[in-house]
Amino acid sequence: MATSIAERESLNLQPRHRWTVAEYHRMAEVGLLHEDSRVELIDGEIVEMAPIGSAHGGNVNRFIRLFSKVVGGKAIVAAQNPVVLSGYAEPQPDISILRWRADDYEQSNPHPEDVLLLIEVSDSTLRYDRDVKIPLYAKNGIPEVWLLDIPDRKLEIYREPINGEYRQRDCRQTGQIAPILCPDAIIDLAELFPKT
């Protein structure tokens, strides 16, 4: 796993150029990055994303189906689309539940204030999602993040970002849950974890 900027500085390694979101988009415009490139911008670094396996893809599809039923026209359910967190971060969470906007975010990508919930679906990326992406979301004020741990069939819930960390953490395998900013969007974990 790549070291963070703070870790490199503590090791006295040469600093690297931190790419801005504008530079990152410009790379795509001039053909250095292709639209179908599996990369995201994390803390100024362009990071390759893991290939999507069938378990990962199926769980993303399941979340889309479940949330589409319960949010209706109150919010937008987006899959693997960018969210601009800062001038140096534009990750692509697996699922984003976003505030309703008539243009479906065609005019500009969502920002932290647009996010009701982000979801990461993790199998081979579990450690990266926990150690890099969850803290990045907390640092940028994302109110709630769910991490679906596919191997252990559990849902980790992170809420109340304070000083770059989530104050409230929970883990569930049964029962019902709803995002705090979308309380009517109740998901039954029995549907999320169907018996195989």
C-alpha positions as CSV (number, residue, x, y, z in Angstrom):
1,M,0.0,0.0,0.0
2,A,1.3,3.5,-0.8
3,T,2.4,5.7,2.1
4,S,0.5,8.8,2.8
5,I,2.0,12.3,2.4
6,A,2.4,12.6,6.2
7,E,4.1,9.2,6.4
8,R,6.5,10.1,3.6
9,E,7.4,13.4,5.3
10,S,8.0,11.6,8.6
11,L,10.3,9.2,6.8
12,N,12.1,12.2,5.2
13,L,11.3,10.9,1.7
14,Q,11.2,13.4,-1.2
15,P,7.8,15.0,-1.5
16,R,5.7,14.1,-4.5
17,H,3.6,16.5,-6.6
18,R,0.0,16.5,-5.3
19,W,-2.4,16.6,-8.2
20,T,-5.4,18.9,-7.8
21,V,-8.9,17.9,-9.0
22,A,-8.5,20.4,-11.8
23,E,-5.2,18.9,-13.0
24,Y,-6.7,15.4,-12.7
25,H,-9.7,16.4,-14.9
26,R,-7.3,18.1,-17.4
27,M,-5.4,14.8,-17.7
28,A,-8.6,13.2,-18.8
29,E,-9.4,16.0,-21.2
30,V,-6.0,15.7,-23.0
31,G,-6.1,11.9,-23.1
32,L,-3.6,11.0,-20.3
33,L,-6.5,9.3,-18.4
34,H,-9.3,7.6,-20.2
35,E,-12.9,7.7,-19.2
36,D,-12.9,4.0,-18.5
37,S,-9.6,4.2,-16.5
38,R,-10.1,2.6,-13.0
39,V,-8.4,5.4,-11.0
40,E,-9.4,7.9,-8.4
41,L,-7.8,10.9,-6.8
42,I,-6.9,10.4,-3.1
43,D,-5.1,13.1,-1.2
44,G,-3.5,14.4,-4.4
45,E,-2.4,11.0,-5.6
46,I,-3.8,9.1,-8.5
47,V,-4.6,5.6,-7.2
48,E,-5.6,2.6,-9.3
49,M,-8.8,0.9,-8.2
50,A,-9.0,-2.9,-7.9
51,P,-10.9,-4.8,-10.6
52,I,-14.5,-5.4,-9.9
53,G,-15.2,-9.1,-9.2
54,S,-18.6,-10.7,-9.4
55,A,-19.1,-10.7,-5.6
56,H,-18.3,-6.9,-5.5
57,G,-20.5,-6.1,-8.5
58,G,-23.4,-8.2,-7.2
59,N,-23.3,-6.4,-3.8
60,V,-23.2,-3.0,-5.5
61,N,-26.2,-4.0,-7.6
62,R,-28.0,-5.2,-4.5
63,F,-27.5,-1.9,-2.7
64,I,-28.7,0.0,-5.8
65,R,-31.9,-2.2,-5.9
66,L,-32.6,-1.9,-2.2
67,F,-32.0,1.9,-2.0
68,S,-33.9,2.6,-5.2
69,K,-37.0,1.1,-3.6
70,V,-36.8,3.1,-0.4
71,V,-35.6,6.5,-1.4
72,G,-37.9,7.0,-4.4
73,G,-37.6,10.6,-5.7
74,K,-36.2,11.9,-2.4
75,A,-32.6,11.3,-3.1
76,I,-30.3,10.1,-5.9
77,V,-28.6,6.7,-5.8
78,A,-25.3,6.9,-7.7
79,A,-22.9,4.0,-8.3
80,Q,-19.2,4.3,-8.7
81,N,-19.3,8.0,-9.6
82,P,-16.9,10.7,-8.4
83,V,-17.5,12.9,-5.3
84,V,-15.3,16.0,-5.0
85,L,-14.2,16.1,-1.4
86,S,-11.5,18.8,-1.6
87,G,-9.1,20.4,-4.1
88,Y,-7.0,17.2,-3.9
89,A,-9.5,14.4,-3.5
90,E,-12.1,13.0,-5.8
91,P,-12.8,9.3,-4.9
92,Q,-15.4,7.1,-6.5
93,P,-17.3,5.4,-3.7
94,D,-19.2,2.3,-4.7
95,I,-22.6,3.9,-3.8
96,S,-23.5,7.5,-3.0
97,I,-26.9,8.5,-1.7
98,L,-27.1,12.2,-2.7
99,R,-29.4,15.1,-2.0
100,W,-32.0,15.4,-4.8
101,R,-30.9,17.7,-7.6
102,A,-33.0,18.1,-10.7
103,D,-30.0,17.8,-13.1
104,D,-28.9,14.5,-11.5
105,Y,-25.4,16.1,-11.0
106,E,-24.9,16.5,-14.7
107,Q,-23.7,20.1,-14.3
108,S,-21.1,19.3,-11.6
109,N,-20.0,16.4,-9.5
110,P,-21.3,16.2,-5.9
111,H,-19.4,17.7,-3.0
112,P,-19.5,16.8,0.7
113,E,-22.6,19.0,1.4
114,D,-24.5,16.9,-1.2
115,V,-23.8,13.5,0.4
116,L,-26.3,11.8,2.6
117,L,-24.4,8.5,2.7
118,L,-21.4,6.9,1.1
119,I,-21.0,3.1,0.8
120,E,-17.8,1.1,0.1
121,V,-18.2,-2.5,-0.8
122,S,-15.1,-4.4,0.2
123,D,-13.5,-7.7,-0.4
124,S,-9.9,-7.5,-1.5
125,T,-9.9,-3.7,-0.7
126,L,-11.1,-4.0,2.9
127,R,-7.9,-2.7,4.6
128,Y,-7.5,0.1,2.1
129,D,-11.1,1.2,2.5
130,R,-10.8,1.2,6.3
131,D,-7.4,2.7,6.6
132,V,-7.4,5.3,3.8
133,K,-10.9,6.0,2.5
134,I,-12.9,6.1,5.7
135,P,-10.5,8.6,7.3
136,L,-10.5,10.6,4.1
137,Y,-14.3,10.8,4.3
138,A,-14.2,11.8,8.0
139,K,-11.6,14.4,7.3
140,N,-13.9,16.0,4.7
141,G,-17.1,15.9,6.8
142,I,-19.0,13.1,5.1
143,P,-21.8,12.6,7.7
144,E,-22.1,8.8,7.3
145,V,-20.2,6.0,5.6
146,W,-21.1,2.3,5.5
147,L,-18.5,-0.3,4.8
148,L,-19.8,-3.7,3.5
149,D,-17.3,-6.4,4.6
150,I,-18.1,-9.1,2.0
151,P,-15.9,-11.9,3.5
152,D,-17.4,-11.5,7.1
153,R,-20.9,-10.6,5.9
154,K,-21.2,-7.6,8.1
155,L,-21.9,-3.9,7.7
156,E,-19.7,-1.4,9.5
157,I,-21.4,2.0,10.1
158,Y,-19.4,5.2,10.6
159,R,-21.1,8.4,11.8
160,E,-20.4,11.9,13.3
161,P,-17.1,13.0,11.8
162,I,-15.1,15.1,14.3
163,N,-11.5,16.1,13.8
164,G,-10.9,13.7,10.9
165,E,-12.4,10.6,12.7
166,Y,-15.8,9.1,13.1
167,R,-17.0,9.4,16.7
168,Q,-19.7,6.8,16.3
169,R,-18.9,3.3,14.9
170,D,-21.1,0.3,14.8
171,C,-21.2,-3.1,13.2
172,R,-24.3,-5.1,12.2
173,Q,-25.2,-8.4,10.6
174,T,-28.9,-8.5,11.3
175,G,-31.8,-6.1,11.8
176,Q,-32.7,-2.9,10.0
177,I,-30.8,0.3,9.4
178,A,-31.4,3.7,7.7
179,P,-29.0,6.5,7.0
180,I,-29.3,9.3,9.6
181,L,-30.0,11.9,6.9
182,C,-32.5,9.7,5.1
183,P,-34.4,8.0,8.0
184,D,-37.2,6.6,5.8
185,A,-34.7,4.7,3.7
186,I,-34.8,1.6,5.8
187,I,-32.7,-1.4,4.7
188,D,-33.3,-4.9,6.1
189,L,-29.9,-6.6,6.5
190,A,-31.6,-9.9,5.7
191,E,-32.0,-8.6,2.2
192,L,-28.5,-7.3,2.1
193,F,-27.1,-10.7,3.3
194,P,-29.3,-13.2,1.6
195,K,-28.8,-16.8,2.6
196,T,-26.6,-18.6,0.0
